[in-house]
């Protein structure tokens, strides 16, 4: 019987502590599912590739600051008049110019479904483009070409007053600068030629003709990464991970230091010399703030731990108290250790006088922590599990 009661009290104790743990951790578990997923990198808005001696300016209808990432191959690539060695962030209205033997590629950031990327002030060279979430429009002096369909691939080759528009895949609309309302549709494996006064075509091309017009792209390699690119890729991934910890722990940090998406962190890092000084400082600042947030949260456990011995002592005290009472009821003290006195002349033993009952000693009293309203019950009381839980939770801050 005693063993069964001890097992019952032990189970109640385990339940009390487990309930406290679940109640304090429920918020953190729920928060983990609310962390945003990491966004895609630059390129979701499509890209353009520039041959040597090409000089367009790019405008993004849905972006006010950075519109994408410029990658280079060669030593003669300029962004807004400054020689660059990519990858670098491209601002809105950024002017890209390539010199002899050098090529460039711009991977655009995404925007709303109706976003438009324009290549303007295009005076010479070759531009190859592929659309994704944003439409693309190339504007030359003779006329313009526009594609609004995703996954359209096209090329514009400009020489003097003649613009050749070749469509590899999808559909492109073309028109003259002097007659914007007179548009023609150029489909896959077709080509149209724009002059200041007329549109020639479109006419069909063979597969070899399409390949010959776009084979110049193979001479450039934009897969090579610089030290800045490698650092900024790692920086952006770490920044997103740190912000996830911020959300999971409910630290409440926000602002430019806690950008939630990968592209914004990457492109900020790639801007100017941020990767050399500002980015390492920002990463260290986030780490420091998260450490402070974690230290504050860990104090919750240090405040809870003093209550665990109290709960255990309280339960064990009740068990000991009941065990002592049951032992005295089952095995009363008969004084068997002392010989019974005999009456003179009776020749026999006399019934021993009753032994006065000794008052039982109460079990050790365990004092609760100051301010606690948990009171251990009497011997016939059951453990007030809810009272123990409530007392611990009132003294315990949120636990991560």
N, C-alpha and C positions, 0 to 999 in steps of 0.2 A: 504493500500500500504506500509506504513511504517513498519507495523508488518510483512508483508511478507518479506521485505528486511532484517529485523532483524533476522528472522528465517533462511533466506538464508545464511547470514553472519555467524550465529552460527554454521550451518551445515558445512560450509567451515572450520571454526576454529577447529571443532571436527575432521574433516577429516585430517587436517594438523597435529595435534598432534598424531592421530592414525597412520598415515603414518610414522612419525618419530619413533614411538615405534616399528612397525613391521620391519622397515629397520634395526634397531639396534639389534633386538632380533633374526633375521632370522638365523644368524650364530650359535647361541647357540642351537636353536631347531634342526638344522641339525646335530650338533655335538652329541646330545643325542642319535641319532639312530646309531652312529658309535661306541658306547661303546661296547667293546667285552663282550661276554657272559662269565659267570664264568665257568672254566673247571672242569672236574670231579675229585673226590678225588682219593687217592691211592687205587689201586685195579683194575683199568681199565686194567692193564697188567696181571691180574690173581693173584693167591695166592698159598701158600703152607702152610701146617700145620705139625708141628713136634711133635712127641710123645716124651716121656721122653728118655733120654740117646741117643739123636740123634745129629749129629754134621756136617752138610754140610756147605760149603762156596758158596756164591751166586755171580754170574757174570751176568751183564746186557749188552748186545751188543750195546744198544742205549743210555746208560746213563754213564756219567763220574763221577758224584758225588753221590747224593742220588738216590737209586733205589727203595725205598719203605719204609714202616712203619712196625716195629716189635712190635707185641702185645704179652704179656706174661700172663701166668697163673701159679703161683707158685713162689717160692723164689730162684730158682736155674737155672736161665737163664743167659747166658753170650753172649755178643757181642764183638768180637775181644778181648776176655780174660777178659772183665770187666763185673761184675754182673750188670744187668739192670732190671728195672721194667718198662715195656712199658706203653704206646706206645713211641717208640724212632725211630729216622730215621736210616735207614740202608745204609751205604756207599757201593759203588761198591766194589766187592771183600770182602764183609763183611762176617766174620765167626760167625755162630750162633751155640751155644751148649746148650743143655738142660740136666739138671741133674735129679736125681730121683724125681718122683712126680711132675715134672714141664713140661709144654708144651709151644709151641710158634707158632705164625702165622705171616707170612710176606705177606703183601699186596703190590704188585709190581706196580710201575708207568708204564704208557703206553709208547709206542714208535712207530716208523714206523711199517707198517704191516709185515715187514720181521725181526722184532726184535726177539731176542732169549735170554731166561733166562736159565742159566746153574747152576745146583747144583753139585759142584765138591767136591772132597776129602770126599765123603760120605762113612764112614767106618762102621757105625752101626746105628740101630734104624729103625723107620718107618717114612716115608714122604708121605703125601697125597697132591696131587696138582690138581688145576683146572685152565685151560687156558682161556684167553680172547683174547686180541689183540696180545699177544706175544706167540711164541712157547716156550715150556719148555723141558729141557733135563736133566736127572739125570744120573750122571756118577759114577759108582762103580768100584771096582777092577775086579769083574767077567765080567762086561759088562755095557751097557748103554740102556736107554729107552728115546724115544723122541716122543712128540706129537706136530704136527703142526696145528691141527684143533682147532678153537675156541670152547669153552664149552666142552672140553674133561676133564673127571675126572678119575684119576688113583691113584694108590698107589704102592710104592716100599718099601718092607720090606727086610732089609739087616741083615743077620746073618752070620758072618764069610765069607766064600767063596760062599755063596748062596744068590741070590737076587730073590725075588718073585715079579713079576710085575702083578698087578691086574688092569684090566680096568673096570671101572664102567660105563662110557659113552664115546662114541667117538672111536678113533683109536690111537694106540700107536705102533711105530716101535721099535724093540729091536735087539741088536746085541752083539756079544762077543768082548771084548777088543782085543783079539788075531785075530779076523776075522771081522773087521769093514765092509767089503763089503758083508758079508753074513747076510742079515737082514730078520726078520720075522715080520709079522703084527699081532698084538693082538687086537681083537675087543671087543665091549661091552660085559660084562658078560663072559670074558675069562681071563685066567691066563697063564703066561709063567714063567719058572724058568731058571735063568742063572747061570751057573757054569763056572769055568775057561776053560773048554774044550767042553762044549755042551750047547745047548738050548733045554730044555724040553717043549714040547707043541708047540703052545698054546692048552689048553683044556677048554671046556665049564664049567661054574659054574652055580649053581642054585642061585636063588635070595637070599635064606637064607645064602648060602656060601659067597656071596658078602657082605651081611650085617654083618656077623660075622667077616669078615676080616677088616672092617672099623668102627666097633662100638666103638673102643677105642676113637674116636674123641669126643664122647658125654661127656666124663668126664672132658673136659676143657671148660671154659667159658671165651671168649675173649671180651665179650660185656662190661665188667666193664671198666670204664674210670677213670683215675687218675686226680688229680688236674691239672697237666701239660697238659693232653689231652684236658680237658674242656677249659682251658685258651687258648690253641693254636687253637682250633676250632673257638672260638670267635675272637681271634686275626686275623686269616686268613680271616674270613668273613668281619671283619672291614677293613682290608687292601685292599681287593678287592673293597669294597664300597668306600673307600677314593680315590683309583685310578680312579674309575668311576667319582667321582666329579672332579678330576684333569683333566680328558679328557673333561667332559662336560663344565667346565669353561674355557678350553683352557689355563690352567696355564703353561703347558709345562714341568712339572716335570718328571724326568726319573731316571733310575739307579736302583741299588739294593733296595733302599728304596721304590720304586714304582713298585714292582713286580705285574703283572696283573692277575696271575692265583692263584687259591686257593691252589692247591697242593704244589707249590713252597713256598708260605708263611707259610703253615702249617708245612711242613717238616723242613724249616729253624728254625721255632720257637721250634720244638721238638728236635733240635740238641743241645746236651750238656745242658748248663744252660741258653740258650738264652731266655727261657720263663721267667726267673726270673728278668733279668736286661735289656738285649739288646732289647727284643721285646717290653716291655713297653716304652722304650726310643724311639724306631722307630715309634711306634704308636703316641706318643706325638709330635715327629718331623713332621710327616705328618700332624697332626692336626694344628700345628703352621704354617706350610707353606701354608696350605689351607686357614687359617685365614688371612694371609697376602695377598694371591691372592684375596680373597673375599673383603678385605678392599680396595685394589686398584680398583677393579671393581666397588665398591659402590661409589667411587669418581665420576664416570660418571654421576650418578644422581645428585650429588651435583653441578656439572657444568651445568647440563641441567636446573635445576629448576629456576635459575635466568632468563631464557629466557621465561618461561611460562607467567609471568606477562606482559612482553613486548609484546608478541603476543596478549594477551587478550586486553591490553591497546591500541594497534595499531588498532585492529578491532573495538573496541568500539569507539575510536576516530573518525574513518571514519564514523561509524553509526551516531554519534552525529553531525558531520559536515554536513552530508547530511540531517539529520532530521531538523537542523536549517535552511538550505537553503530552503527546501521544505515548512517549516512552513511560512517563510516570503513571498514565492511566492503565497501561498494559502490564507494567511490572511494578506494583506498589512496594514500598519499602517495608519489610517485615522485621527488620532488625535481626536477621539470622546470624549475625556475627557475634552476638552477646548471649551467654547462657542465661536461661530464665531462672529467677530465684524460686526457691521452694518454701512452702509454708511449714513451720516446725510441726512435727507430729503427723503430718499427712502422709509421709512416706512416698510421696510421688511428686511429679512436677506440676507446677501450677501454670495456668494460662498467663502468658506474659501480658503486662499492661499495654494498652495501645500506645504506639509511638506517636508522639505529637507530630502533626504534619509540618514539614519545613517549607517555608515560602520559597517558591521557585525564583530563581534569579532571572531577571529579564535579559534578553540578548543584547549585545552591544548596540548602542544607539549610534547610527551614522548620521552626521549632520549634513544636510543638503547645502549646496552652494548658496551664497547670499542671494536673496530675491526669488528663490525657487518656491513654488507653491505645491510641490509634490510632498505628500505626507504618507508615510508608511502606515498601512491599516493595522487593525488588531489581529489577533491570532485567527479569528474566524472570518476575517475579510479576505477577499481575493485581490490579486494585484490589479491596481488601476492602470492598465496598459495605456489607455488614452490619456490619462493624466501624465504619465511619464513622457509620452510623445509630445504632448502640448508643452510641457515644461522645457523639454530640450529644444523644441522649435522656437520658443519665445526667446531663448538666449542665443540661438544659432543664426548667423547671417547666411545669405545664399551661398551655396557650395557649388563650384563648377563641376 
